[in-house]
Amino acid sequence: MAAEAAGGKYRSTVSKSKDPSGLLISVIRTLSTSDDVEDRENEKGRLEEAYEKCDRDLDELIVQHYTELTTAIRTYQSITERITNSRNKIKQVRLLSSCLAMVTFPYRFGAVTVVPNGP
């Protein structure tokens, strides 16, 4: 009973706050302090309701901001593609630079053995 009273008191203060982790903390506290199946089922119901509300709110926000979201996603994809292309070009330049260095200075890479002139 004492755990139930403390849990109830804690839940009412958490539900009034804007802290998004409040529901999770409440669930953890209820599940860890309660041996009663009914309390657990009540907590499960509250959690499911909160999840459904969050899902509805998210759907509504997506509908309201659909144009902005699609623009942001397209911009992100374009930027990502440009970055990938730039990285590939940098790799090609490094490879060509290494090849040029090996052709220009082969003795540095052990490709050419310098033999001293005879007597």
Backbone as XML, in Angstrom:
<?xml version="1.0"?>
<chain id="A" units="angstrom">
  <residue number="1" name="MET">
    <atom name="N" x="0.812" y="-1.194" z="0.000"/>
    <atom name="CA" x="0.000" y="0.000" z="0.000"/>
    <atom name="C" x="0.859" y="1.263" z="0.000"/>
  </residue>
  <residue number="2" name="ALA">
    <atom name="N" x="1.961" y="1.238" z="0.773"/>
    <atom name="CA" x="2.814" y="2.416" z="0.849"/>
    <atom name="C" x="3.467" y="2.693" z="-0.504"/>
  </residue>
  <residue number="3" name="ALA">
    <atom name="N" x="3.870" y="1.615" z="-1.181"/>
    <atom name="CA" x="4.474" y="1.792" z="-2.503"/>
    <atom name="C" x="3.443" y="2.344" z="-3.484"/>
  </residue>
  <residue number="4" name="GLU">
    <atom name="N" x="2.201" y="1.878" z="-3.340"/>
    <atom name="CA" x="1.141" y="2.346" z="-4.213"/>
    <atom name="C" x="0.875" y="3.835" z="-3.991"/>
  </residue>
  <residue number="5" name="ALA">
    <atom name="N" x="0.864" y="4.266" z="-2.746"/>
    <atom name="CA" x="0.639" y="5.679" z="-2.433"/>
    <atom name="C" x="1.796" y="6.530" z="-2.944"/>
  </residue>
  <residue number="6" name="ALA">
    <atom name="N" x="3.011" y="6.054" z="-2.753"/>
    <atom name="CA" x="4.168" y="6.813" z="-3.223"/>
    <atom name="C" x="4.190" y="6.866" z="-4.744"/>
  </residue>
  <residue number="7" name="GLY">
    <atom name="N" x="3.843" y="5.729" z="-5.364"/>
    <atom name="CA" x="3.806" y="5.690" z="-6.824"/>
    <atom name="C" x="2.753" y="6.624" z="-7.369"/>
  </residue>
  <residue number="8" name="GLY">
    <atom name="N" x="1.581" y="6.652" z="-6.736"/>
    <atom name="CA" x="0.509" y="7.532" z="-7.174"/>
    <atom name="C" x="0.897" y="8.988" z="-7.042"/>
  </residue>
  <residue number="9" name="LYS">
    <atom name="N" x="1.521" y="9.319" z="-5.946"/>
    <atom name="CA" x="1.969" y="10.690" z="-5.716"/>
    <atom name="C" x="3.017" y="11.076" z="-6.760"/>
  </residue>
  <residue number="10" name="TYR">
    <atom name="N" x="3.937" y="10.167" z="-7.004"/>
    <atom name="CA" x="5.001" y="10.445" z="-7.982"/>
    <atom name="C" x="4.411" y="10.614" z="-9.379"/>
  </residue>
  <residue number="11" name="ARG">
    <atom name="N" x="3.467" y="9.751" z="-9.762"/>
    <atom name="CA" x="2.868" y="9.824" z="-11.086"/>
    <atom name="C" x="2.162" y="11.150" z="-11.325"/>
  </residue>
  <residue number="12" name="SER">
    <atom name="N" x="1.464" y="11.649" z="-10.320"/>
    <atom name="CA" x="0.728" y="12.892" z="-10.517"/>
    <atom name="C" x="1.679" y="14.064" z="-10.731"/>
  </residue>
  <residue number="13" name="THR">
    <atom name="N" x="2.815" y="14.071" z="-10.062"/>
    <atom name="CA" x="3.759" y="15.168" z="-10.270"/>
    <atom name="C" x="4.468" y="15.027" z="-11.603"/>
  </residue>
  <residue number="14" name="VAL">
    <atom name="N" x="4.716" y="13.804" z="-12.043"/>
    <atom name="CA" x="5.398" y="13.612" z="-13.325"/>
    <atom name="C" x="4.477" y="13.976" z="-14.474"/>
  </residue>
  <residue number="15" name="SER">
    <atom name="N" x="3.202" y="13.580" z="-14.400"/>
    <atom name="CA" x="2.280" y="13.842" z="-15.501"/>
    <atom name="C" x="2.065" y="15.339" z="-15.718"/>
  </residue>
  <residue number="16" name="LYS">
    <atom name="N" x="2.234" y="16.139" z="-14.694"/>
    <atom name="CA" x="2.072" y="17.584" z="-14.837"/>
    <atom name="C" x="3.278" y="18.236" z="-15.480"/>
  </residue>
  <residue number="17" name="SER">
    <atom name="N" x="4.431" y="17.588" z="-15.410"/>
    <atom name="CA" x="5.645" y="18.186" z="-15.969"/>
    <atom name="C" x="5.705" y="17.957" z="-17.472"/>
  </residue>
  <residue number="18" name="LYS">
    <atom name="N" x="6.592" y="18.661" z="-18.139"/>
    <atom name="CA" x="6.775" y="18.516" z="-19.579"/>
    <atom name="C" x="7.953" y="17.591" z="-19.887"/>
  </residue>
  <residue number="19" name="ASP">
    <atom name="N" x="8.486" y="16.938" z="-18.897"/>
    <atom name="CA" x="9.640" y="16.061" z="-19.080"/>
    <atom name="C" x="9.224" y="14.818" z="-19.858"/>
  </residue>
  <residue number="20" name="PRO">
    <atom name="N" x="9.806" y="14.590" z="-21.071"/>
    <atom name="CA" x="9.395" y="13.435" z="-21.871"/>
    <atom name="C" x="9.813" y="12.107" z="-21.257"/>
  </residue>
  <residue number="21" name="SER">
    <atom name="N" x="10.769" y="12.115" z="-20.376"/>
    <atom name="CA" x="11.191" y="10.865" z="-19.750"/>
    <atom name="C" x="10.351" y="10.542" z="-18.525"/>
  </residue>
  <residue number="22" name="GLY">
    <atom name="N" x="9.429" y="11.413" z="-18.169"/>
    <atom name="CA" x="8.599" y="11.212" z="-16.978"/>
    <atom name="C" x="7.767" y="9.949" z="-17.042"/>
  </residue>
  <residue number="23" name="LEU">
    <atom name="N" x="7.205" y="9.660" z="-18.198"/>
    <atom name="CA" x="6.386" y="8.454" z="-18.334"/>
    <atom name="C" x="7.239" y="7.207" z="-18.162"/>
  </residue>
  <residue number="24" name="LEU">
    <atom name="N" x="8.408" y="7.206" z="-18.757"/>
    <atom name="CA" x="9.301" y="6.052" z="-18.623"/>
    <atom name="C" x="9.722" y="5.855" z="-17.169"/>
  </residue>
  <residue number="25" name="ILE">
    <atom name="N" x="10.046" y="6.924" z="-16.492"/>
    <atom name="CA" x="10.428" y="6.834" z="-15.077"/>
    <atom name="C" x="9.262" y="6.298" z="-14.258"/>
  </residue>
  <residue number="26" name="SER">
    <atom name="N" x="8.067" y="6.768" z="-14.563"/>
    <atom name="CA" x="6.880" y="6.295" z="-13.858"/>
    <atom name="C" x="6.665" y="4.809" z="-14.077"/>
  </residue>
  <residue number="27" name="VAL">
    <atom name="N" x="6.818" y="4.353" z="-15.310"/>
    <atom name="CA" x="6.653" y="2.933" z="-15.621"/>
    <atom name="C" x="7.673" y="2.098" z="-14.862"/>
  </residue>
  <residue number="28" name="ILE">
    <atom name="N" x="8.914" y="2.518" z="-14.890"/>
    <atom name="CA" x="9.973" y="1.776" z="-14.192"/>
    <atom name="C" x="9.681" y="1.719" z="-12.702"/>
  </residue>
  <residue number="29" name="ARG">
    <atom name="N" x="9.309" y="2.838" z="-12.127"/>
    <atom name="CA" x="9.020" y="2.880" z="-10.686"/>
    <atom name="C" x="7.846" y="1.971" z="-10.337"/>
  </residue>
  <residue number="30" name="THR">
    <atom name="N" x="6.775" y="2.036" z="-11.130"/>
    <atom name="CA" x="5.609" y="1.208" z="-10.854"/>
    <atom name="C" x="5.945" y="-0.272" z="-10.972"/>
  </residue>
  <residue number="31" name="LEU">
    <atom name="N" x="6.644" y="-0.637" z="-12.019"/>
    <atom name="CA" x="6.970" y="-2.044" z="-12.221"/>
    <atom name="C" x="7.947" y="-2.568" z="-11.172"/>
  </residue>
  <residue number="32" name="SER">
    <atom name="N" x="8.844" y="-1.702" z="-10.705"/>
    <atom name="CA" x="9.822" y="-2.174" z="-9.721"/>
    <atom name="C" x="9.257" y="-2.209" z="-8.303"/>
  </residue>
  <residue number="33" name="THR">
    <atom name="N" x="8.223" y="-1.418" z="-8.020"/>
    <atom name="CA" x="7.683" y="-1.387" z="-6.656"/>
    <atom name="C" x="6.400" y="-2.173" z="-6.494"/>
  </residue>
  <residue number="34" name="SER">
    <atom name="N" x="5.824" y="-2.630" z="-7.593"/>
    <atom name="CA" x="4.532" y="-3.298" z="-7.505"/>
    <atom name="C" x="4.635" y="-4.783" z="-7.804"/>
  </residue>
  <residue number="35" name="ASP">
    <atom name="N" x="4.007" y="-5.571" z="-6.937"/>
    <atom name="CA" x="3.896" y="-7.004" z="-7.176"/>
    <atom name="C" x="2.507" y="-7.339" z="-7.699"/>
  </residue>
  <residue number="36" name="ASP">
    <atom name="N" x="1.646" y="-6.355" z="-7.735"/>
    <atom name="CA" x="0.258" y="-6.557" z="-8.117"/>
    <atom name="C" x="0.127" y="-6.549" z="-9.646"/>
  </residue>
  <residue number="37" name="VAL">
    <atom name="N" x="-0.510" y="-7.567" z="-10.183"/>
    <atom name="CA" x="-0.707" y="-7.687" z="-11.623"/>
    <atom name="C" x="-1.617" y="-6.566" z="-12.137"/>
  </residue>
  <residue number="38" name="GLU">
    <atom name="N" x="-2.587" y="-6.175" z="-11.336"/>
    <atom name="CA" x="-3.511" y="-5.124" z="-11.748"/>
    <atom name="C" x="-2.782" y="-3.792" z="-11.958"/>
  </residue>
  <residue number="39" name="ASP">
    <atom name="N" x="-1.858" y="-3.462" z="-11.041"/>
    <atom name="CA" x="-1.061" y="-2.236" z="-11.206"/>
    <atom name="C" x="-0.246" y="-2.287" z="-12.497"/>
  </residue>
  <residue number="40" name="ARG">
    <atom name="N" x="0.318" y="-3.431" z="-12.757"/>
    <atom name="CA" x="1.121" y="-3.579" z="-13.975"/>
    <atom name="C" x="0.251" y="-3.439" z="-15.225"/>
  </residue>
  <residue number="41" name="GLU">
    <atom name="N" x="-0.930" y="-4.007" z="-15.193"/>
    <atom name="CA" x="-1.842" y="-3.892" z="-16.331"/>
    <atom name="C" x="-2.287" y="-2.442" z="-16.523"/>
  </residue>
  <residue number="42" name="ASN">
    <atom name="N" x="-2.561" y="-1.747" z="-15.408"/>
    <atom name="CA" x="-2.924" y="-0.327" z="-15.497"/>
    <atom name="C" x="-1.791" y="0.480" z="-16.116"/>
  </residue>
  <residue number="43" name="GLU">
    <atom name="N" x="-0.579" y="0.196" z="-15.683"/>
    <atom name="CA" x="0.593" y="0.909" z="-16.210"/>
    <atom name="C" x="0.780" y="0.593" z="-17.694"/>
  </residue>
  <residue number="44" name="LYS">
    <atom name="N" x="0.548" y="-0.654" z="-18.064"/>
    <atom name="CA" x="0.642" y="-1.057" z="-19.471"/>
    <atom name="C" x="-0.388" y="-0.290" z="-20.299"/>
  </residue>
  <residue number="45" name="GLY">
    <atom name="N" x="-1.609" y="-0.173" z="-19.790"/>
    <atom name="CA" x="-2.658" y="0.583" z="-20.485"/>
    <atom name="C" x="-2.294" y="2.041" z="-20.648"/>
  </residue>
  <residue number="46" name="ARG">
    <atom name="N" x="-1.777" y="2.647" z="-19.598"/>
    <atom name="CA" x="-1.348" y="4.060" z="-19.671"/>
    <atom name="C" x="-0.254" y="4.235" z="-20.707"/>
  </residue>
  <residue number="47" name="LEU">
    <atom name="N" x="0.679" y="3.307" z="-20.723"/>
    <atom name="CA" x="1.792" y="3.377" z="-21.666"/>
    <atom name="C" x="1.287" y="3.230" z="-23.103"/>
  </residue>
  <residue number="48" name="GLU">
    <atom name="N" x="0.372" y="2.296" z="-23.332"/>
    <atom name="CA" x="-0.190" y="2.116" z="-24.669"/>
    <atom name="C" x="-0.962" y="3.347" z="-25.121"/>
  </residue>
  <residue number="49" name="GLU">
    <atom name="N" x="-1.732" y="3.958" z="-24.223"/>
    <atom name="CA" x="-2.463" y="5.173" z="-24.556"/>
    <atom name="C" x="-1.507" y="6.307" z="-24.915"/>
  </residue>
  <residue number="50" name="ALA">
    <atom name="N" x="-0.456" y="6.457" z="-24.128"/>
    <atom name="CA" x="0.520" y="7.517" z="-24.396"/>
    <atom name="C" x="1.215" y="7.280" z="-25.740"/>
  </residue>
  <residue number="51" name="TYR">
    <atom name="N" x="1.516" y="6.032" z="-26.041"/>
    <atom name="CA" x="2.148" y="5.702" z="-27.316"/>
    <atom name="C" x="1.215" y="6.044" z="-28.471"/>
  </residue>
  <residue number="52" name="GLU">
    <atom name="N" x="-0.048" y="5.668" z="-28.353"/>
    <atom name="CA" x="-1.022" y="5.957" z="-29.410"/>
    <atom name="C" x="-1.203" y="7.454" z="-29.602"/>
  </residue>
  <residue number="53" name="LYS">
    <atom name="N" x="-1.228" y="8.208" z="-28.499"/>
    <atom name="CA" x="-1.356" y="9.666" z="-28.599"/>
    <atom name="C" x="-0.134" y="10.251" z="-29.294"/>
  </residue>
  <residue number="54" name="CYS">
    <atom name="N" x="1.019" y="9.778" z="-28.918"/>
    <atom name="CA" x="2.264" y="10.251" z="-29.546"/>
    <atom name="C" x="2.250" y="9.945" z="-31.042"/>
  </residue>
  <residue number="55" name="ASP">
    <atom name="N" x="1.785" y="8.768" z="-31.411"/>
    <atom name="CA" x="1.708" y="8.360" z="-32.806"/>
    <atom name="C" x="0.743" y="9.255" z="-33.583"/>
  </residue>
  <residue number="56" name="ARG">
    <atom name="N" x="-0.409" y="9.560" z="-32.985"/>
    <atom name="CA" x="-1.376" y="10.455" z="-33.631"/>
    <atom name="C" x="-0.794" y="11.857" z="-33.793"/>
  </residue>
  <residue number="57" name="ASP">
    <atom name="N" x="-0.142" y="12.345" z="-32.746"/>
    <atom name="CA" x="0.470" y="13.680" z="-32.807"/>
    <atom name="C" x="1.541" y="13.749" z="-33.897"/>
  </residue>
  <residue number="58" name="LEU">
    <atom name="N" x="2.335" y="12.705" z="-33.981"/>
    <atom name="CA" x="3.383" y="12.668" z="-35.002"/>
    <atom name="C" x="2.778" y="12.650" z="-36.398"/>
  </residue>
  <residue number="59" name="ASP">
    <atom name="N" x="1.749" y="11.843" z="-36.596"/>
    <atom name="CA" x="1.071" y="11.812" z="-37.899"/>
    <atom name="C" x="0.517" y="13.190" z="-38.266"/>
  </residue>
  <residue number="60" name="GLU">
    <atom name="N" x="-0.070" y="13.861" z="-37.298"/>
    <atom name="CA" x="-0.627" y="15.196" z="-37.544"/>
    <atom name="C" x="0.474" y="16.191" z="-37.918"/>
  </residue>
  <residue number="61" name="LEU">
    <atom name="N" x="1.592" y="16.134" z="-37.213"/>
    <atom name="CA" x="2.711" y="17.030" z="-37.524"/>
    <atom name="C" x="3.288" y="16.747" z="-38.904"/>
  </residue>
  <residue number="62" name="ILE">
    <atom name="N" x="3.341" y="15.483" z="-39.289"/>
    <atom name="CA" x="3.837" y="15.129" z="-40.623"/>
    <atom name="C" x="2.924" y="15.710" z="-41.694"/>
  </residue>
  <residue number="63" name="VAL">
    <atom name="N" x="1.619" y="15.604" z="-41.494"/>
    <atom name="CA" x="0.667" y="16.156" z="-42.459"/>
    <atom name="C" x="0.819" y="17.672" z="-42.542"/>
  </residue>
  <residue number="64" name="GLN">
    <atom name="N" x="0.943" y="18.323" z="-41.392"/>
    <atom name="CA" x="1.063" y="19.785" z="-41.358"/>
    <atom name="C" x="2.338" y="20.277" z="-42.034"/>
  </residue>
  <residue number="65" name="HIS">
    <atom name="N" x="3.430" y="19.529" z="-41.892"/>
    <atom name="CA" x="4.735" y="19.991" z="-42.375"/>
    <atom name="C" x="5.281" y="19.115" z="-43.503"/>
  </residue>
  <residue number="66" name="TYR">
    <atom name="N" x="4.381" y="18.520" z="-44.276"/>
    <atom name="CA" x="4.798" y="17.584" z="-45.322"/>
    <atom name="C" x="5.746" y="18.235" z="-46.336"/>
  </residue>
  <residue number="67" name="THR">
    <atom name="N" x="5.417" y="19.437" z="-46.782"/>
    <atom name="CA" x="6.246" y="20.119" z="-47.774"/>
    <atom name="C" x="7.649" y="20.386" z="-47.239"/>
  </residue>
  <residue number="68" name="GLU">
    <atom name="N" x="7.723" y="20.871" z="-46.012"/>
    <atom name="CA" x="9.028" y="21.148" z="-45.419"/>
    <atom name="C" x="9.839" y="19.866" z="-45.232"/>
  </residue>
  <residue number="69" name="LEU">
    <atom name="N" x="9.157" y="18.807" z="-44.820"/>
    <atom name="CA" x="9.847" y="17.525" z="-44.618"/>
    <atom name="C" x="10.396" y="16.979" z="-45.929"/>
  </residue>
  <residue number="70" name="THR">
    <atom name="N" x="9.590" y="17.001" z="-46.979"/>
    <atom name="CA" x="10.066" y="16.468" z="-48.258"/>
    <atom name="C" x="11.203" y="17.321" z="-48.813"/>
  </residue>
  <residue number="71" name="THR">
    <atom name="N" x="11.111" y="18.626" z="-48.648"/>
    <atom name="CA" x="12.203" y="19.499" z="-49.090"/>
    <atom name="C" x="13.484" y="19.193" z="-48.319"/>
  </residue>
  <residue number="72" name="ALA">
    <atom name="N" x="13.361" y="19.025" z="-47.012"/>
    <atom name="CA" x="14.539" y="18.726" z="-46.196"/>
    <atom name="C" x="15.145" y="17.374" z="-46.572"/>
  </residue>
  <residue number="73" name="ILE">
    <atom name="N" x="14.309" y="16.383" z="-46.820"/>
    <atom name="CA" x="14.814" y="15.056" z="-47.191"/>
    <atom name="C" x="15.513" y="15.110" z="-48.541"/>
  </residue>
  <residue number="74" name="ARG">
    <atom name="N" x="14.915" y="15.796" z="-49.497"/>
    <atom name="CA" x="15.547" y="15.925" z="-50.824"/>
    <atom name="C" x="16.869" y="16.678" z="-50.733"/>
  </residue>
  <residue number="75" name="THR">
    <atom name="N" x="16.900" y="17.722" z="-49.945"/>
    <atom name="CA" x="18.149" y="18.480" z="-49.764"/>
    <atom name="C" x="19.217" y="17.610" z="-49.123"/>
  </residue>
  <residue number="76" name="TYR">
    <atom name="N" x="18.835" y="16.867" z="-48.112"/>
    <atom name="CA" x="19.775" y="15.960" z="-47.442"/>
    <atom name="C" x="20.319" y="14.925" z="-48.425"/>
  </residue>
  <residue number="77" name="GLN">
    <atom name="N" x="19.435" y="14.341" z="-49.246"/>
    <atom name="CA" x="19.877" y="13.347" z="-50.225"/>
    <atom name="C" x="20.838" y="13.959" z="-51.233"/>
  </residue>
  <residue number="78" name="SER">
    <atom name="N" x="20.548" y="15.162" z="-51.670"/>
    <atom name="CA" x="21.410" y="15.837" z="-52.636"/>
    <atom name="C" x="22.792" y="16.118" z="-52.041"/>
  </residue>
  <residue number="79" name="ILE">
    <atom name="N" x="22.791" y="16.612" z="-50.823"/>
    <atom name="CA" x="24.066" y="16.908" z="-50.156"/>
    <atom name="C" x="24.858" y="15.628" z="-49.923"/>
  </residue>
  <residue number="80" name="THR">
    <atom name="N" x="24.183" y="14.571" z="-49.494"/>
    <atom name="CA" x="24.848" y="13.291" z="-49.267"/>
    <atom name="C" x="25.465" y="12.769" z="-50.560"/>
  </residue>
  <residue number="81" name="GLU">
    <atom name="N" x="24.741" y="12.882" z="-51.654"/>
    <atom name="CA" x="25.252" y="12.433" z="-52.952"/>
    <atom name="C" x="26.477" y="13.242" z="-53.359"/>
  </residue>
  <residue number="82" name="ARG">
    <atom name="N" x="26.423" y="14.551" z="-53.162"/>
    <atom name="CA" x="27.567" y="15.400" z="-53.517"/>
    <atom name="C" x="28.785" y="15.075" z="-52.653"/>
  </residue>
  <residue number="83" name="ILE">
    <atom name="N" x="28.568" y="14.806" z="-51.383"/>
    <atom name="CA" x="29.685" y="14.445" z="-50.495"/>
    <atom name="C" x="30.292" y="13.122" z="-50.938"/>
  </residue>
  <residue number="84" name="THR">
    <atom name="N" x="29.449" y="12.143" z="-51.267"/>
    <atom name="CA" x="29.949" y="10.838" z="-51.722"/>
    <atom name="C" x="30.753" y="10.994" z="-53.006"/>
  </residue>
  <residue number="85" name="ASN">
    <atom name="N" x="30.241" y="11.768" z="-53.949"/>
    <atom name="CA" x="30.974" y="12.002" z="-55.196"/>
    <atom name="C" x="32.306" y="12.686" z="-54.935"/>
  </residue>
  <residue number="86" name="SER">
    <atom name="N" x="32.317" y="13.653" z="-54.030"/>
    <atom name="CA" x="33.562" y="14.351" z="-53.705"/>
    <atom name="C" x="34.569" y="13.409" z="-53.058"/>
  </residue>
  <residue number="87" name="ARG">
    <atom name="N" x="34.106" y="12.540" z="-52.170"/>
    <atom name="CA" x="35.012" y="11.577" z="-51.544"/>
    <atom name="C" x="35.605" y="10.628" z="-52.580"/>
  </residue>
  <residue number="88" name="ASN">
    <atom name="N" x="34.782" y="10.191" z="-53.527"/>
    <atom name="CA" x="35.286" y="9.311" z="-54.580"/>
    <atom name="C" x="36.328" y="10.019" z="-55.446"/>
  </residue>
  <residue number="89" name="LYS">
    <atom name="N" x="36.095" y="11.281" z="-55.752"/>
    <atom name="CA" x="37.065" y="12.048" z="-56.525"/>
    <atom name="C" x="38.370" y="12.216" z="-55.759"/>
  </residue>
  <residue number="90" name="ILE">
    <atom name="N" x="38.278" y="12.443" z="-54.457"/>
    <atom name="CA" x="39.489" y="12.570" z="-53.628"/>
    <atom name="C" x="40.270" y="11.267" z="-53.649"/>
  </residue>
  <residue number="91" name="LYS">
    <atom name="N" x="39.585" y="10.132" z="-53.563"/>
    <atom name="CA" x="40.261" y="8.831" z="-53.631"/>
    <atom name="C" x="40.977" y="8.668" z="-54.965"/>
  </residue>
  <residue number="92" name="GLN">
    <atom name="N" x="40.310" y="9.074" z="-56.060"/>
    <atom name="CA" x="40.925" y="8.969" z="-57.380"/>
    <atom name="C" x="42.156" y="9.864" z="-57.492"/>
  </residue>
  <residue number="93" name="VAL">
    <atom name="N" x="42.067" y="11.071" z="-56.963"/>
    <atom name="CA" x="43.201" y="11.990" z="-57.006"/>
    <atom name="C" x="44.365" y="11.425" z="-56.197"/>
  </residue>
  <residue number="94" name="ARG">
    <atom name="N" x="44.093" y="10.846" z="-55.037"/>
    <atom name="CA" x="45.164" y="10.251" z="-54.227"/>
    <atom name="C" x="45.822" y="9.093" z="-54.963"/>
  </residue>
  <residue number="95" name="LEU">
    <atom name="N" x="45.006" y="8.271" z="-55.622"/>
    <atom name="CA" x="45.548" y="7.143" z="-56.377"/>
    <atom name="C" x="46.403" y="7.636" z="-57.529"/>
  </residue>
  <residue number="96" name="LEU">
    <atom name="N" x="45.907" y="8.619" z="-58.269"/>
    <atom name="CA" x="46.689" y="9.181" z="-59.370"/>
    <atom name="C" x="47.959" y="9.849" z="-58.869"/>
  </residue>
  <residue number="97" name="SER">
    <atom name="N" x="47.871" y="10.493" z="-57.737"/>
    <atom name="CA" x="49.045" y="11.137" z="-57.148"/>
    <atom name="C" x="50.098" y="10.097" z="-56.775"/>
  </residue>
  <residue number="98" name="SER">
    <atom name="N" x="49.660" y="8.982" z="-56.209"/>
    <atom name="CA" x="50.591" y="7.901" z="-55.862"/>
    <atom name="C" x="51.222" y="7.323" z="-57.115"/>
  </residue>
  <residue number="99" name="CYS">
    <atom name="N" x="50.423" y="7.111" z="-58.150"/>
    <atom name="CA" x="50.961" y="6.590" z="-59.410"/>
    <atom name="C" x="51.967" y="7.551" z="-60.014"/>
  </residue>
  <residue number="100" name="LEU">
    <atom name="N" x="51.660" y="8.820" z="-59.994"/>
    <atom name="CA" x="52.576" y="9.827" z="-60.527"/>
    <atom name="C" x="53.882" y="9.843" z="-59.746"/>
  </residue>
  <residue number="101" name="ALA">
    <atom name="N" x="53.778" y="9.741" z="-58.431"/>
    <atom name="CA" x="54.984" y="9.732" z="-57.603"/>
    <atom name="C" x="55.840" y="8.501" z="-57.916"/>
  </residue>
  <residue number="102" name="MET">
    <atom name="N" x="55.180" y="7.357" z="-58.154"/>
    <atom name="CA" x="55.939" y="6.136" z="-58.453"/>
    <atom name="C" x="56.608" y="6.219" z="-59.823"/>
  </residue>
  <residue number="103" name="VAL">
    <atom name="N" x="55.967" y="6.869" z="-60.775"/>
    <atom name="CA" x="56.550" y="7.015" z="-62.107"/>
    <atom name="C" x="57.657" y="8.061" z="-62.078"/>
  </residue>
  <residue number="104" name="THR">
    <atom name="N" x="57.449" y="9.130" z="-61.375"/>
    <atom name="CA" x="58.409" y="10.233" z="-61.345"/>
    <atom name="C" x="59.620" y="9.901" z="-60.486"/>
  </residue>
  <residue number="105" name="PHE">
    <atom name="N" x="59.403" y="9.265" z="-59.361"/>
    <atom name="CA" x="60.486" y="8.953" z="-58.432"/>
    <atom name="C" x="60.477" y="7.456" z="-58.104"/>
  </residue>
  <residue number="106" name="PRO">
    <atom name="N" x="60.795" y="6.592" z="-59.063"/>
    <atom name="CA" x="60.670" y="5.149" z="-58.825"/>
    <atom name="C" x="61.647" y="4.617" z="-57.782"/>
  </residue>
  <residue number="107" name="TYR">
    <atom name="N" x="62.794" y="5.248" z="-57.627"/>
    <atom name="CA" x="63.782" y="4.757" z="-56.666"/>
    <atom name="C" x="63.302" y="4.895" z="-55.224"/>
  </residue>
  <residue number="108" name="ARG">
    <atom name="N" x="62.379" y="5.786" z="-54.959"/>
    <atom name="CA" x="61.833" y="5.953" z="-53.606"/>
    <atom name="C" x="60.961" y="4.760" z="-53.199"/>
  </residue>
  <residue number="109" name="PHE">
    <atom name="N" x="60.411" y="4.074" z="-54.160"/>
    <atom name="CA" x="59.473" y="2.999" z="-53.876"/>
    <atom name="C" x="60.086" y="1.624" z="-54.095"/>
  </residue>
  <residue number="110" name="GLY">
    <atom name="N" x="61.408" y="1.573" z="-54.361"/>
    <atom name="CA" x="62.083" y="0.301" z="-54.538"/>
    <atom name="C" x="61.829" y="-0.331" z="-55.883"/>
  </residue>
  <residue number="111" name="ALA">
    <atom name="N" x="61.259" y="0.426" z="-56.827"/>
    <atom name="CA" x="60.971" y="-0.126" z="-58.155"/>
    <atom name="C" x="62.222" y="-0.174" z="-59.021"/>
  </residue>
  <residue number="112" name="VAL">
    <atom name="N" x="63.175" y="0.675" z="-58.731"/>
    <atom name="CA" x="64.399" y="0.738" z="-59.513"/>
    <atom name="C" x="65.581" y="0.530" z="-58.595"/>
  </residue>
  <residue number="113" name="THR">
    <atom name="N" x="66.486" y="-0.332" z="-59.016"/>
    <atom name="CA" x="67.694" y="-0.551" z="-58.236"/>
    <atom name="C" x="68.819" y="0.230" z="-58.879"/>
  </residue>
  <residue number="114" name="VAL">
    <atom name="N" x="69.462" y="1.033" z="-58.076"/>
    <atom name="CA" x="70.577" y="1.835" z="-58.592"/>
    <atom name="C" x="71.834" y="0.985" z="-58.501"/>
  </residue>
  <residue number="115" name="VAL">
    <atom name="N" x="72.459" y="0.757" z="-59.670"/>
    <atom name="CA" x="73.681" y="-0.043" z="-59.721"/>
    <atom name="C" x="74.853" y="0.912" z="-59.997"/>
  </residue>
  <residue number="116" name="PRO">
    <atom name="N" x="75.874" y="0.887" z="-59.125"/>
    <atom name="CA" x="77.010" y="1.787" z="-59.352"/>
    <atom name="C" x="77.763" y="1.395" z="-60.624"/>
  </residue>
  <residue number="117" name="ASN">
    <atom name="N" x="78.370" y="2.372" z="-61.244"/>
    <atom name="CA" x="79.168" y="2.125" z="-62.451"/>
    <atom name="C" x="80.348" y="1.235" z="-62.137"/>
  </residue>
  <residue number="118" name="GLY">
    <atom name="N" x="80.711" y="0.443" z="-63.103"/>
    <atom name="CA" x="81.823" y="-0.467" z="-62.918"/>
    <atom name="C" x="83.174" y="0.266" z="-62.873"/>
  </residue>
  <residue number="119" name="PRO">
    <atom name="N" x="84.325" y="-0.488" z="-62.722"/>
    <atom name="CA" x="85.656" y="0.151" z="-62.563"/>
    <atom name="C" x="86.129" y="0.865" z="-63.733"/>
  </residue>
</chain>
